[in-house]
């Protein structure tokens, strides 16, 4: 009964429009339009039968008015609103009908399904929904329209959790199952249109979709209500409507289960789809279709007319004449493009609960496909979502992945359903995990790459400050010892300990302490070359002096034997030559290293993933280990000689002090090798500086601290008599 009343309203609206046109003095003057209405009963076979009747003119045509000069001529057909019965003739909203090569005579006042499908997909994307449900009517219109929507949604990256259908004749149980599917789903958003079948379900409040523009047709409501008893009785369709609406029978011979209509029935008090003109949508399409046909005929036969001129007779209406139609009726423009399609304009319709609790269709915006991309939507009223919520709900299968993760699709599910898996170190999610440049690293949010922090042992670091302090302290103590020795250079202790080698040793130790400063700070080309060569040469100079002093001790013991003249073989000239020769050998090694493959600054990107270490590459590893090896060889030789001379009666146990200092020196540099190889980043430099300072402090404190103590605090021991007594003991 519901759809019967709507279809009846459609047909009555067509009659109303034809009556307006026939009474018009401006549109088709002198020509009256007639009509014949067929009821297809929503049946494809009946629709096909009617189509053949039109084509073969099997039935006579009936017209309004008495002056019908073109009896029996059919000018146009206003087709069905439903797609299923009309598909046998023309599919009313199918995009395929826009092909004028195949369907040159087809025009429509309703946009094709493709426009609605695209608009609906853009609407969903507009609100950021990627996980939705879809409901359709189980008909050609619903099924084909949904197929178009699913394709459009896929292009927009939208996933559909479910797509269900029902038909108006389905039992209540089937519709309840549809409602249960919607209720159990995880998708918050359901796409639907203006079909009011689901408005009785309260959970549907808040739904949003597109509807054909609502319109006003002045005078239509009065026309629909202006039904006399004679008009009703003369029409089987109106009779059926009247008897169903008032539950009575007009014909006394009809079924006796209803009372006889007594004339008290008042259609003005009837609340039905037939009398409801508040939501005129498809009805207006029928109204515009009739006027479009009338304007096409008028344009063909009534050009250049005068006030008294009547239009010529028309035998045939060409499709091209409909393309030229462009008029306004009741504030709405009507025109057709080259494909016979109107401009796609839809109302954005929201299902809202009224104060009485009834679900109503409220227009909240407009979609105009003729506007530029991105400007099609115009929302001019608040949208009420679920239970009056004014905030746009979220409807996604999986929330956006947090920073530092990327999407991994869930097996067997749509692309909108995924797991968020952490990105590997050094990668950001943009949108999939991608590696940063080797000199960049993800920020805290892991959404962009930022330059890696650069690290090196600087003078501002705590370790740098500590090591610099010890370096300066060691150099200062050595200089103090040098000053003390210089001031007491004529004293027995200084003279007895080979003052020339002692001064040279103190100077070399000062340089050893200071060369550690070259390892601190940002590496540069000159600092990388200086730090290793300066360290190698100064330490060889230092060890050469210690070696010379050790040899002097041994020579001095041999010289005390009767008849021995060995001192002439290792006097001051020979001592200087020994120190110079050993040092020049190291200079030669360093020179070859610098010429062939010198050290150079590099950015170490492999030790740490999240930072860059500025360090000095060795250039030639052979050169580096040759420098260290030569120092180690001299130290070992010196240590052996010192051990041999440790029990000799030298002045102030010089050999023992050398032995102890060289023991410390060798221990430090033996442990340095594994520590140096295994230390990461700037700690490699720290280990090297520590070895330099430790060995330098060992030499300085062991060999000079006791003598300086006597020179400063025990002057009574700084006498020749005490030295001779010491030697004799």
KAWOSUL-V103338 format. One line per field, one symbol per residue. phi: phi as a letter, one per 40 degrees, with the letter a starting at -180 (. if undefined). psi: psi as a letter, one per 40 degrees, with the letter a starting at -180 (. if undefined). A space follows every 50 residues. Layout:
phi=???
psi=???
//
This chain:
phi=.dcccccccdcccccccccccccccbbfcgbbcbaabbbcfgbcdccccc cccccbfcbccbbcgbcbcbcgcccabcccccccccccbacdbccccccc ccbcbcbacbccdccccccccccccdcgcbbbbbbaccaccccccccccc ccccccgbbbcabbbabccccdccccccccccccccccbbcabccccccc ccccchcbabbcdcbbbdgcccccccbcccccccbccccccccccbfabc ccccdccbcccbgccbccccbaccccbcbcbcdccccccccccccccccc bbcgcbcbcbcccbcabcdccccccaabbfgbcbabcccgbcccbbccbb cbccccgccbcbcbaabbcccccgbccbcbacccccfgccccccabcbcd ccdgbbcbcccgbcccbabcbdccdgbbcacccbccddbbaccccfbacb dcccbacbcccccccccccccccccccccccccccccbcccdccccbfdc cccccccccdcccccccccbhccbccccccccccccccccdccccccccc ccccccccccccgcbccccacdccccccccccccccccccccccccacca cbbcbbcbcbabbcacccgbccccccccccccccccccccccccbcbccc cffdccccdcccccdcccccccdcccccccfccccccccccccccccccc cccbccccccccbbccccbcccccccccc
psi=ddddddddddddddddddddddeiedhfhehhhiihhiheffhddddddd dddddefdiiihihieggdghehhdihhaididddeddchhdehddeehe ddgdehiiehiiddddddddddddddefhehiihhiigiddddddddddd dddddefhihdihiiiideiiddddddddddddeiehdhhhiaehedeee hdeeheiiaiiihiihhhedddddeghidddddehddddddddddefihd hdeaheeiihheeehhddehhiddehfdghcddddddddddddddddddd efhfiidehiiiihdihidddddehhihhfehihiiadeeiihhhiihhh hihideeihihhheaihheeiiheedhhheihhhahfeheihiigidhih hiieiihhihheiieehiihhhiiheiihgdihiiiideiiiadefeihi hiihhihieeiddddddddddddddddddddddddddfdeiddddefgdd dddddddddddddddddeeiihhidddddddddddddddddddddddddd ddddddddeeihehfddeefadddddddddddddddddddddddddgiii iihheddideihhhihiechddddddddddddddddddddddddedeigi hffddddddddddddddddddddddddehibeeddddddddddddddddd ddddddddddddegddegiddddddddd.
//
